[in-house]
Amino acid sequence: MSDDQSSGSHPPSWEGHRFLTDTEFALREAIKRACDYRGDVTIFLKAGEQVSGYVFDHQDETPHPHLKMYLANQSEPSTVKYQDIAEIEFSGEDTAFGRSWDDWAKKWQQP
């Protein structure tokens, strides 16, 4: 992470970070951050496979907790069970980093 990302009034970007999900707490925190992230993530599965895409939903309070994500070449969302996740990497560009509602509003205000 560069210095300009970690200083100033903006929180740091998760872009480029990789989280081990070796505890239930770490898994749920990484998934929560992945849902808030405005870029693609790569999920490394315990079976040795990986999937990349945009995470848009997670279901913690179900008998089989899972997340939903759009994969690059699929029009329908995919489901990934929490129990299958080994690691989560914030692999795509953080498209919202450094932007705020105020910045957006200023850009679109009429002169």
C-alpha positions, 0 to 999 in steps of 0.5 A: 500500500502506498503512503498516499492511500494510508494517509489523509481523510480517506480510509485505506484501500483493501486493494491488493490485500489477501486475507487468510480465513483460518478462523470463523472471525477472520472469514466473516470479516473478510467476507464483510469487507469483500461485500463492501469492496467496489472491485473484484476479489479472488476467492481461493477455495480449499479444493485448490480452485479459485474464482474471481468476480464481484461479491454483492451479497452474503448470507451469514444466518442460514444453515449453509452460510454463503456469498453471492458473486458475479464472475467475469464471464457469467450473467447469472450470479454464483454461490460460494459456501463459506466452508469452502473458502481458504483465502480472499484477495482484493485483486481488482481495482478499488473503483471507489477509493478516494471518492466520496459523496461530496466529490460526486455531488460537486462534480454534478452540481449545476454552475 
